[in-house]
Amino acid sequence: MTSSARSFRDLVQDAHDGKLKLPAFQRKWRWKNDKVIKLFDSLRQQYPIGALLFLKGENELLAPRTFEGANNGASGKPADFLVLDGQQRLTAGIHLFHATGTKQYYLRLDRLKELVNDKKIDLTDKKSTEEFVHDLDETDSYLIARNKIADPRSLLIKNHLLCTAILADGTDLPLALQDYVKAFPDSADLCYRLIMPHFGLAKTDTVPVIEIDASTQIEAISRIFTTLNTTGQLLTPFELVVSILFPQNIDLSQEIDDFREKGTYYPNMDKTGEILLQTIAMLGGKEPKKANLPKTIDASLYLTHKKAAYDALENLGQFLTGKLGAGLNIANVDMVPYDAIYAPMALALATISTRGLKGPEQIVAEKKLSRWYVGAAIAQRYQEGVHNKQTRDLAEFVAWLDDDLKQPAWLSEVTIPRLLRHSPSGAIGKLIRSQFNLKSPKDVCSRNIIGFSPGAYPTEKHHVFPVKYLPTLPDWQKGDQGDVILNLMFLEADTNKRWINGNPFDHLSEAIKYSGDVQVQSLYAQQFIEDTALSVLKKPSKTKKDFEEFLVLREKTIQNYLSSSFDFPIGGAEPFEEDMSIE
């Protein structure tokens, strides 16, 4: 490993020409306009922009690709280095220096003139000009992004916009400013005393470059990247597998996108592609540990099992949505306690389907699957040692499927804990929200179907005792928490907007006005708020004790439901969990 210092301008030129390329596992270009503008401001001010990390040579295993905005001949040129860290900055540099991206960036000469006049800057005074330049930043809107056009120079006279690619050209910049001054004679000082000396990009400061030897193994590249890159973000196992399969004519990223396009449930189950790879590993009898996927997944294993893995996951998504309310046919719904359960449970469901079970036998098998899913959430089973449990749990489930007496030992020990302190975003909170959803509840005012399913009205999470209302209760202490799962319900978005603050008594009164007392009881009961808990909401004035009583009453209702539905005993102790929100 060696280090050096190189001009950022020269590095951008190399990326544009193809001397620098990207390995296939590198993330796509994702900077938004504001970040590119901030980079320009840092370059202009000669602020440090961080080190870059390169791998020597053009390793075919890493399937090199060109930068976005590189010239047309770049792909055919051999690369001197592959960029492991610095892609976003170098791509932004290409867009700024060469104007070949989807966006082009322009210095607003009229805006700079306005700022100079507003601040009464004498541009003939070198010191005051330098102070003005130093105080200027991206929030002054002196630089803008526009859609790419063929001739950015045409906007100079017409719109007072000077393309940054011209700023980067030491020959073209004086000529462009000469044309502008000819058209606007009073802008001479602006052009020659401000723009030329302080905004030119023909030369830039050097940046540190760290070079890794070409013989470095792919797993080591990921670890080095994690240590040295500016974001500290590990190259994911999926990105490494992408680079391994690419030389075998397998575009894994595209195939995952195709599966997502094809599926109803899978797109919402596997955000990274790693779950499909874990499922493939388990189908091939390999361990599903994510960190080892680059060693586990090869072209043969992938091609042999990819379709079966996708089908198994899609079928599991349908099962979890239809039987357990997971809402996996709706985008951006987070009600599955642990995604670690997907791979083993998908294969367990696939095993059930191969047995040809019918009637009562099929029902019993599915109940066992549901009990595993719910028990894992209650016991918070997949918090640590995940990959070992995935393999073991699948094997134990198959044995249990064949013999009712072989229920997994861990599952037989699960008891329903106290629920008072669990957050909506923890494993148990997600499980309970999915049970709200399973009941296809109706809004307590409009009586429209809500929840997270096709055809339901837009739905939002609502605190029964609004979190801004709770501090008004007598005895409420700073540090007391109201964002707990037992204080949560679903409402239609329009209802939630009206109820976001205020006394639950007023909310309940409005619901009764719309739906009637008897119907309101039924509507609240759909979300485990029975008559006893409802009676607390009916109190016009409330205290902290009323809030606590409401939680305890609702807790009992939910505990009884989980016990009767999934055959778990109710315990008394409340174990510590990482996602508890109340100390």
KOLKOLFI-61799 format. One line per 2 residues: their letters; for each residue y negated, x, z negated of C-alpha. Coordinates in steps of 0.001 Angstrom, whole numbers, plus 500000, padded with zeros to 6 digits. Example, Ala and Ser with C-alpha at 12.3 -4.5 7.8 and 13.67 -1.06 7.14 Angstrom:
AS = 504500:512300:492200; 501060:513670:492860
END
This chain:
MT = 500000:500000:500000; 496623:501410:501000
SS = 493035:500227:500780; 489946:500743:502885
AR = 486524:499243:503586; 485681:497698:506956
SF = 482778:495798:508448; 483365:492061:508193
RD = 481787:491693:511636; 484376:494071:513114
LV = 487242:492264:511381; 486078:488946:512790
QD = 485989:490531:516241; 489586:491729:515788
AH = 490678:488233:514726; 488919:486766:517756
DG = 490562:489277:520111; 494107:489015:518686
KL = 494314:492353:516902; 494544:490357:513680
KL = 496952:487417:513595; 498421:485021:511047
PA = 502034:484661:509885; 503522:481211:510484
FQ = 503589:480413:506774; 499818:480679:506453
RK = 498136:477389:505684; 496131:475662:508368
WR = 492369:476124:508693; 490904:473743:506143
WK = 487376:474809:505223; 484782:472091:505548
ND = 481321:472676:507009; 479704:473282:503632
KV = 482002:476222:502881; 481259:477831:506239
IK = 477544:477433:505548; 477979:479010:502108
LF = 479770:481952:503717; 476862:482393:506134
DS = 474450:482367:503211; 476514:485031:501418
LR = 476619:487210:504534; 472873:486810:505037
QQ = 472210:487747:501407; 474757:490597:501582
YP = 476693:489118:498680; 480332:490238:498229
IG = 482826:487858:499837; 486046:489225:498345
AL = 488870:491463:499473; 491244:490791:502370
LF = 495013:491335:502333; 496819:492530:505479
LK = 500422:493307:506398; 500778:496212:508825
GE = 502305:495550:512228; 503442:492390:513969
NE = 506639:491324:512168; 508458:488933:514522
LL = 510253:487336:511567; 506867:486042:510420
AP = 506194:484369:513803; 502587:485558:514285
RT = 500017:483113:515599; 496373:483483:516564
FE = 493354:482317:514604; 491675:479025:515406
GA = 488866:479876:517813; 490453:483110:519064
NN = 489911:483879:522741; 492413:482712:525337
GA = 494027:486107:525792; 494529:486784:522079
SG = 498073:485401:521892; 499353:487948:524411
KP = 498025:490972:522556; 500087:492826:519934
AD = 498599:492542:516459; 497721:495563:514367
FL = 497906:493485:511192; 498945:490057:509933
VL = 496440:488458:507560; 497970:487292:504286
DG = 494701:486537:502521; 491390:486029:504292
QQ = 492309:483443:506920; 489634:480938:505886
RL = 486867:483541:505744; 487832:485168:509042
TA = 488201:481822:510822; 484793:480793:509498
GI = 483499:484123:510780; 484872:483360:514254
HL = 483101:480004:514195; 479855:481626:513070
FH = 479894:484750:515247; 481539:483361:518397
AT = 480870:479586:518238; 484397:478892:519534
GT = 485522:476479:516830; 485356:472695:516883
KQ = 482002:473009:515105; 479084:475256:515970
YY = 476460:476309:513441; 472722:476451:514012
LR = 469705:477874:512232; 467080:475127:512006
LD = 463888:476891:513026; 461760:473795:512435
RL = 463177:473459:508913; 462485:477107:508130
KE = 458931:476693:509403; 458522:473630:507178
LV = 459792:475537:504128; 457481:478465:504854
ND = 454480:476151:505113; 455431:474130:502023
KK = 455710:477280:499936; 452602:478780:501555
ID = 454430:481986:502472; 452396:484652:504256
LT = 454981:486119:506637; 452785:489170:507209
DK = 453325:490001:503532; 456688:491764:503450
KS = 457239:491291:499714; 456548:487545:499675
TE = 458757:487128:502746; 461620:488950:501019
EF = 461198:486765:497925; 461306:483653:500100
VH = 464499:484854:501788; 466085:485667:498438
DL = 465278:482256:496952; 466544:480389:500009
DE = 470078:478986:499757; 472397:476523:501482
TD = 470913:473560:499593; 467680:474044:501555
SY = 469479:472675:504645; 468297:475488:506872
LI = 471716:475691:508576; 473622:472770:510100
AR = 476931:472132:511864; 477198:470267:515161
NK = 480057:469406:517472; 480924:472120:519957
IA = 479067:472124:523279; 479422:474402:526287
DP = 475882:475836:526105; 474565:476098:522528
RS = 471604:478148:523835; 470291:474945:525472
LL = 469396:473526:522043; 466970:476324:521184
IK = 463863:475055:522944; 464856:471394:523010
NH = 465889:470990:519354; 464632:474153:517600
LL = 468269:475106:516897; 469346:478747:517090
CT = 473130:479154:517295; 474641:481617:514813
AI = 476571:483246:517683; 473195:484369:519032
LA = 472260:485712:515595; 475401:487852:515791
DG = 474501:489314:519175; 472095:492239:518817
TD = 471187:492059:522504; 470874:488313:522965
LP = 468922:487567:519777; 465649:489310:520810
LA = 465803:487637:524222; 466363:484202:522694
LQ = 463483:484655:520262; 461280:485852:523107
DY = 462000:482608:524998; 461265:480567:521879
VK = 457947:482311:521228; 456985:481791:524848
AF = 457571:478056:524400; 455995:477960:520912
PD = 453435:480777:520599; 452581:479962:516981
SA = 456164:480832:515960; 455872:484582:516587
DL = 455695:485524:512894; 458579:483169:512099
CY = 460752:484785:514752; 459859:488447:514393
RL = 459027:488742:510695; 461602:486286:509286
IM = 464486:485541:511664; 464950:488948:513280
PH = 465006:491108:510129; 466617:488670:507687
FG = 469025:486406:509593; 470616:488673:512186
LA = 474392:489044:511911; 474956:491912:514325
KT = 475757:494116:511333; 477427:493030:508109
DT = 478417:494743:504888; 481893:496174:504483
VP = 484648:494306:502667; 487671:495773:500846
VI = 490892:495589:502861; 494299:496051:501219
EI = 497111:496963:503615; 500785:496341:502787
DA = 503498:498407:504457; 505306:496762:507381
ST = 508726:497200:505727; 507858:494961:502753
QI = 510424:492169:502241; 509289:488574:502710
EA = 509928:487612:499055; 507850:490563:497892
IS = 505051:489559:500259; 504755:486252:498406
RI = 504566:487960:495015; 501991:490498:496208
FT = 499973:487697:497754; 499958:485841:494433
TL = 498690:488885:492568; 496004:490046:494971
NT = 494662:487111:496943; 491347:485584:495928
TG = 492721:482099:495265; 495750:483169:493242
QL = 497765:480581:495142; 501423:481441:495693
LT = 502877:481257:499165; 505116:478238:498758
PF = 508868:478420:499366; 508383:475932:502195
EL = 505871:478194:503940; 508266:481121:503664
VV = 511139:479068:505112; 508831:478041:507974
SI = 508410:481706:508883; 512159:482384:508597
LF = 513186:479510:510867; 510414:479920:513441
PQ = 512062:482826:515331; 515182:480621:515580
NI = 513164:478130:517648; 512841:475766:514686
DL = 509293:474597:514026; 509915:473342:510491
SQ = 506359:472129:509930; 506526:469985:513063
EI = 509966:468632:512194; 508774:467597:508738
DD = 505794:465878:510356; 508219:464078:512694
FR = 510317:462886:509752; 507173:461629:508027
EK = 506126:459787:511165; 509569:458220:511424
GT = 510086:457231:507794; 508822:454390:505636
YY = 509574:455931:502246; 510110:459645:502896
PN = 506429:460367:503725; 505469:459380:500184
MD = 508313:461287:498534; 507943:464778:499956
KT = 504369:466058:500167; 505370:469698:500711
GE = 508665:469563:502639; 510459:471290:499778
IL = 512374:468186:498676; 514050:467903:502075
LQ = 514998:471584:501815; 516379:471069:498296
TI = 518476:468167:499551; 519766:470290:502442
AM = 520659:473056:499987; 522642:470653:497801
LG = 524420:469179:500830; 525460:472724:501719
GK = 526741:473424:498219; 523832:475729:497399
EP = 521564:475721:494378; 518357:473691:494890
KK = 516013:476044:493018; 512716:475930:494896
AN = 511887:479598:494436; 515174:480589:496101
LP = 514894:478311:499130; 513796:481206:501406
KT = 517109:482923:500564; 519163:479723:500664
ID = 517995:477982:503837; 518998:479513:507149
AS = 519008:477995:510625; 522672:476964:510510
LY = 522379:475219:507148; 519185:473469:508186
LT = 520479:472215:511530; 523764:471055:510001
HK = 522267:468960:507217; 518677:468035:508132
KA = 519452:464525:509423; 521793:463678:506549
AY = 519190:464922:504055; 516416:462868:505627
DA = 518590:459729:505773; 519636:460172:502140
LE = 516030:460518:500964; 514823:457570:503042
NL = 517623:455382:501640; 516819:456508:498102
GQ = 513160:455627:498626; 514194:452134:499673
FL = 516435:451804:496601; 513815:453048:494122
TG = 511186:450774:495641; 513309:447638:495841
KL = 515260:448005:492594; 512879:449943:490338
GA = 509355:449229:491614; 508515:452799:492659
GL = 506213:451656:495481; 507287:454444:497820
NI = 506410:452390:500890; 502718:452656:499962
AN = 500724:455871:500380; 499266:457714:497382
VD = 501172:455740:494738; 502341:457902:491841
MV = 504948:455955:489870; 508046:458168:490093
PY = 508469:460068:486799; 509966:463227:488314
DA = 510304:464177:491966; 513045:466589:490851
IY = 515373:463598:490750; 515050:462892:494468
AP = 517543:465420:495859; 520458:464809:493448
MA = 519930:461052:493317; 519687:460797:497112
LA = 523100:462437:497360; 524442:460228:494573
LA = 523340:457117:496472; 524872:458552:499648
TI = 528126:459036:497743; 528066:455389:496671
ST = 527626:454321:500285; 530733:456264:501341
RG = 532921:454409:498829; 532755:451110:500664
LK = 532049:449251:497431; 531457:445527:497553
GP = 530231:442788:495248; 530565:443581:491519
EQ = 531627:447196:492144; 528468:447888:494151
IV = 526334:446265:491456; 527947:448415:488746
AE = 527396:451590:490784; 523729:450768:491368
KK = 523254:449964:487671; 524572:453416:486828
LS = 522100:454938:489272; 519232:452946:487742
RW = 520291:453935:484241; 520229:457594:485246
YV = 516726:457223:486723; 515278:455367:483732
GA = 517111:457506:481182; 515773:460694:482764
AI = 512217:459373:482398; 512686:458232:478800
AQ = 514322:461526:477809; 511853:463540:479914
RY = 514863:465338:481279; 513309:467247:484156
QE = 510550:469105:482330; 512379:472446:482344
GV = 515563:474047:483657; 515313:471627:486537
HN = 517581:473120:489216; 520537:473549:486854
KQ = 520196:469928:485741; 519934:468701:489334
TR = 523294:470212:490269; 525006:469240:487016
DL = 523632:465694:486986; 524920:464995:490490
AE = 528398:466256:489615; 528454:464262:486377
FV = 527264:461109:488144; 530047:461338:490724
AW = 532577:461710:487891; 531035:458696:486120
LD = 531173:456727:489348; 534938:457245:489389
DD = 535494:456676:485680; 533364:454416:483454
LK = 534355:456516:480430; 532697:459641:481856
QP = 529067:458709:481353; 527046:461963:481105
AW = 526692:463036:477483; 522928:463443:477703
LS = 522558:459889:479025; 524625:458389:476218
EV = 522217:459948:473710; 519020:458469:475186
TI = 517088:456114:472923; 513832:454320:473648
PR = 511075:456062:471641; 507818:454749:470270
LL = 505427:454229:473168; 502060:454174:471399
RH = 500861:457610:472420; 502077:457924:475991
SP = 499566:458401:478791; 499659:456409:482052
SG = 500235:459617:484017; 503216:460943:482054
AI = 506875:460319:482858; 507163:457273:480609
GK = 503776:455965:481724; 504843:456162:485367
LI = 508110:454398:484561; 506310:451539:482807
RS = 503786:451172:485631; 506664:450901:488083
QF = 508091:448063:485992; 504758:446233:486213
NL = 505016:446708:489958; 508634:445546:490149
KS = 507637:442112:488899; 505206:441577:491829
PK = 502534:440412:489371; 499670:438111:490230
DV = 496040:438678:489372; 495138:436717:486243
CS = 492041:435228:487885; 492701:434848:491610
RN = 496486:434467:491254; 496868:436643:494355
II = 499906:438917:494461; 498922:442423:493341
GF = 500682:445712:492777; 501715:448363:495236
SP = 503730:446734:497975; 503080:445637:501566
GA = 500954:442500:501665; 499657:442793:498102
YP = 495926:442515:497520; 494037:445760:496764
TE = 495046:446690:493242; 493505:448887:490568
KH = 494566:450046:487119; 492619:448320:484351
HV = 492301:449107:480649; 492842:445848:478760
FP = 490467:447186:476097; 487990:449015:478401
VK = 487483:452627:477374; 483709:452139:477244
YL = 484165:449100:475017; 486454:450787:472485
PT = 483768:453049:470914; 481849:449892:469951
LP = 484685:448780:467647; 484230:449220:463877
DW = 486081:452300:462548; 486507:453819:466020
QK = 486412:457602:465637; 485431:460295:468073
GD = 488680:461644:469483; 490515:458307:469337
QG = 492121:457601:472691; 492253:454386:474669
DV = 493703:455750:477897; 497317:455019:476955
IL = 499946:453180:478970; 500090:450258:476515
NL = 496400:449592:477224; 496929:449445:480984
MF = 497549:446580:483388; 497100:445872:487101
LE = 494263:443731:488441; 493002:442838:491864
AD = 490228:445280:492745; 487533:442586:492731
TN = 488560:441401:489261; 488624:444938:487915
KR = 485089:445570:489142; 483885:442619:487068
WI = 485958:443615:484039; 485411:447356:483995
NG = 483475:447053:480722; 483072:444432:478033
NP = 485067:442479:475462; 488641:441452:476455
FD = 487804:438037:474956; 485274:437467:477741
HL = 487779:438619:480354; 490455:436294:479015
SE = 487993:433402:478911; 487177:433965:482582
AI = 490878:434072:483471; 491497:430775:481651
KY = 488551:429243:483482; 490114:430153:486836
SG = 493808:429657:486085; 494156:427487:483000
DV = 495567:428448:479612; 499260:427880:480391
QV = 499180:429771:483688; 497227:432647:482158
QS = 499948:433110:479547; 502514:433396:482330
LY = 500362:435801:484358; 499776:438142:481420
AQ = 503461:437955:480485; 504331:439396:483911
QF = 502760:442616:482651; 504395:442534:479218
IE = 501483:440947:477350; 503192:438125:475466
DT = 501587:435330:473431; 501348:437382:470224
AL = 499454:440192:471959; 497396:437642:473874
SV = 496288:436102:470581; 494643:439429:469686
LK = 492647:439349:472915; 491472:435831:472078
KP = 489552:437071:469030; 485807:437010:469839
SK = 485121:439960:467516; 487520:442861:467235
TK = 488100:446009:465211; 490057:449180:465769
KD = 492940:447560:463870; 493008:444747:466414
FE = 493365:447304:469199; 496189:449030:467341
EF = 497891:445686:466665; 497713:444828:470368
LV = 499379:448135:471254; 502182:447629:468727
LR = 502893:444078:469913; 502961:445108:473559
EK = 505074:448140:472692; 507756:445878:471201
TI = 507818:443712:474322; 508265:446717:476619
QN = 510860:448350:474373; 512896:445136:474349
YL = 512635:444867:478132; 513822:448445:478707
SS = 516639:447988:476221; 517944:444741:477705
SF = 517482:445816:481331; 518977:449302:481155
DF = 521135:449182:478011; 519373:451798:475914
PI = 519025:451420:472131; 515559:451366:470587
GG = 514914:454411:468409; 512320:454966:465729
AE = 511100:458533:466189; 508561:459520:468790
PF = 509323:462961:470241; 506580:465329:471252
EE = 505841:465325:474965; 503441:467402:476979
DM = 501761:464398:478543; 500861:462613:475294
SI = 497153:461956:475171; 496703:461296:471449
E = 497270:463943:468825
END
